[in-house]
Amino acid sequence: MVDVPGRLYTRDHDANVKEAPAIRVAFIDDDSGLMTVLDRRFTAPRWEREVLGYAVMPEQLAALRLHALVVNPALTGLDYIERTASALPGLALLVCSGPAPIADRVRGLRGGADDWITKPCHPEELVARLEAVLRRRRAGDLPGEDEAIVAGALAIRPDRFDAYADGNAVSLSRREYELLYQLAAAEGRVLEREEIYQRVWGYTMARGDRSVDVFVRKLRQKLERASPEWRYVHTHFGVGYRFAAEPGEGIEPAGAAPEHAAAAAAYPMA
């Protein structure tokens, strides 16, 4: 267990009425004035914040079960933003800094930051930008540690940002994991390419951009190598893609009926 400041939260899956979990945001910043104002602003919508005085390692951030991280690169450097975005693709990441060269802003955004806010900024704008990023990422309800998505022989692990088949990691890249998770979380609904792009890349898809199709192809190749008896990502021509565990054509997986239970047992949540 990683020793970090802050509280860990669990959800009662057996309760008939579930209270929406608080949004948890951490700041790596030394702007005490901004933090004081945000304390008051965070109370009404039931948001919680944690102030971290140094560049916390990704495994420590993961243990805090955050929805979003706001970073001042003056304290961390731009490399930290890139490393954190790569290690924790499910974490909304915003940069809040003093005036910076355009080259730094572009590097931060291309390196994985969801947004860049320049100080001095109004607290309401900062909160509004956080809300916008969280809406795009569908991060209002953080997956709990016992919420692996299991389908066929595949277990998608939000706590590890990877998928597992027959006990072996599929070794997905950041984008591949985000793509797989968003498709699986749609619970069988067809997602249009534009919607997938918005969810995974975080902004509007340019006309003619084929990134979604390219990454779907890469994802399929990895999943079929790891779990050859099943097909998971299905094309709906002219529309988009759908996730469902279906036996490969002409293949009848042995013990297909109890597959979900077996997969879940193979990947216990410690």
N, C-alpha and C positions, 0 to 999 in steps of 0.2 A: 504494500500500500504506500502511495506517495504521500509524504508529509507536507501539506500545504495549508496556508491559512484559508479560512472560509468554511462554509457548511456544505454538506452533501445532502441531497434531497432524494426521496423515493416517492413513488406513487402507489396508492392502494388500488390494485386492479380489481379487487372484489367489491369495492364500494359501489353502491347504486348511483350515487351522485359524486362526480369528481370535480374538485375545484381546479381551475386552470392553474398550471404551475407558474410561478413568478418568472419573469424575464430576468436573466442574470447576466450582467455586463461587468467586465473588468476593464480597468483603465491602467495603462502604464504611462503615468504622467505625474509631474510635480507641480501642477497648477492648482494650488490650494483654493484659490478663489472660484475657479470653475467647478471644482469638486463640491464646494459648499453649496453653490446654487443648484447643482444637479441633485444633491441630497433631497432638497425640497421638491424638485421637479419629479423625481422618481417615486415619490410616496403615493401620489394619486393613482397612477396606473398599476401599482403593485410591482414595481421593478426593484431589483436589488443590485447594488453595485459593490465592487471590490476594488480597492486601490492597491496596485502593486508597484513597488518602488524600483524595480529592476526588471531586466529581460528574463522573464520566467520561462523555463524550459517547456517544450510542448507537452511532455508527459504530466507535468504539474498542472498545466492549463486544462488538460483533459480531465484530471481528477476533480477540478472545480466545477465540471458540468456546466460550462458557460454557453450562452447563446451568442454572445458577441464580445469582441475584444477591441478596445480603442487604444491606439498606440501613438505615442509621440516619438518619432524617429530620432529626435535629438537625444533621447535617452537610450535608444536601442540600436540605431543604425538601420539602413535599408535592408541589409542582409537578413536581419532578424525577421522582418516582415515576410520576405521570400521563404525563409525556412519554416516559419509558423504556418503560412498558407499551404505549403506543400505537405507538412506533417498533419495538419488538422483541416482537411477540406470542408468539413461540416460546420466550421466555426466562421461566423460573420466577422470580418476584419475591416476596421475603419482606421484611417490615419487622421490625426488631428494635430496639426503642427503650425508653427509660425510660417511666414512667407518662405517659400522654397523655390528653387529653380524648376523650370518646366521639365527638365531632364529627370530630376528626382521624382516629381509627381508622376510622370509617365512610367518610370521604372517601378515605382511602388504599385501602381494600378496594374501594370502588366505582370508584376511579380505575385499578384494574388490579392491585393487589397480591393475591397468592394467599393470603397469611396475614399475621397481625400477632402478633408475640411481644413480650411486655412483660418488660423487665429488672427485677430480676435473674431470670435463667432458668437452668435447669440445661442444660449442654451436650448431655446426652442428649436432652432435650426438643427442643432446636433441631435436632439431627440427625434425630430422628424426624419432626419437622414437614417438614424438607427432603425426607426420603424419601417422605412421604405426598404432597407436592405433585408430586414427580417421577413417582411412580407414576401419579397422575391425568393428568399431561401426557404420559405415555409418553415421557419424555425421557431414559431410560437409554442410548439409542443415538443420539447427536446426528447428524443428517444431515451428510454431508461435502459439500464444495464441488462435487463432481462427481455429486451425487445428485439432480438435478432429476427430478421425476416427469413423464414424457412420455406423453401419451395423446391419440390423434386429432391435432388441430392445436394442442393445448394443452401448454405446458411450465410446470409448477408449480415455482417457484424458491424453495427454503427460504432461500437467502442474501439474497433481496430481498423476501421475504414478499409475493410477488405471483405472478400467473400471466401468461403471454404467449401471444398467438395471432397468427401471421403477423407477428411482430416487434413487435407493439404490446402495451403493458401493459394488462391488464384493469382495473387500478386498483381492487383490492379493498380494502375496509375491513379493520380488524384482525379482527373477528369473521368476516367473509366468508372471509378467507384461512384462518383457523384451521379453519373448517368444511370448506372445500374440501380442505385438507391432511389432516385426519383421515379424511374419506371416501376420498380417494385412497389413503392409506396402508393402508387396510383391504384393499386388493387384491381388490376385487370382493365382499367380504363385506357383507351387509346389516347396518347399524348401527341398533339401536333408538333411538328418540328420546331415551330416558332416558340411554343410553350416550353419544350425541352431546352432550347437554347437560352431562353430567359431564366429558367431555373438553374441551369448548370453553369452557364457563362456569366449570368448576372446582368445582361443588357440585351437590347433588341437585336435580333438577327438581321444582318445586312442582306439585301436582295442577292440571290445567287450563292450565298455562303453554304458550303457543303460540309461544314465541320461536324454537324450531328451525324450525317451518314458515315463519315470517315470513322468517327469514334464508335458508332454502333458496330461497324464491321470489325474493328479491333476488339471490342468487347465480346462479340460473338465468337471470334476465333479463340480467345482465352477461355471462355466458358465451355466451348465444345471440346477443347483439349482437356480441361479439368473434369468435365462431366459429360462424356460423349453420348450417353444414353438419353439425354434430355435436350430439349430446345427451349430456350427461355425468352429470347427477344424476337418478336414477330412483327413483320412489316405489314402495314396497311397502306397500300400504294396510293399516292396522292394525298395522304393524310399525315401519317406519322408512324409511331411504334407502340407496341403493347407488350407488357411483361406477363408471362404465364408459364408455368412448368408443364410442358407437354412432351410425351415420349417422342423421340426422333422417328422419322418416317420408317416404317417397317421394323421398329424396335419396340419390344415390350419389356420394360425394365423388370427385373426380378424383384418380387416383393413390392410392387409399385404402391399398393394401398397403404402400408405402414411407413412409407418413405419419409413423410414429414416428421413422424415421431422419432425415427432413427436418426435423421439429420439433427434434430434438436438435441437428442441425447449425446450426440458426438461432439457438440460444441457447447458445453455447459458454461454459464456465465459465472466466473469466479467472483 
